[in-house]
Amino acid sequence: MTQFNNTMEIFKLLDKSNCKECNKPTCLAFAAAVFQGQKRLNECPHLDREAIGKYDETESNQMTMEQERDEAIG
């Protein structure tokens, strides 16, 4: 899992829509919460799964399991 050095590294990944769907008032506030460990990247509904998987170990493991399941079924 990639570690972030500061809030702005996380903020750059976000779409900056300030949609509040993550229960934070702005994308910058969400990025700060992720950096502080209060939120996880996968709580942003607008961040694509590939980006989440690159930075979030738990999400990455889940994606791998889903891909394996899809290959087994399909």
Secondary structure, DSSP 4 states (H G I P E B T S, - for coil): -PPPSSHHHHHTTS------TTSSSSHHHHHHHHHTTSS-GGG-TTS-HHHHHHH-HHHHHHHHHHHHHHHHH-
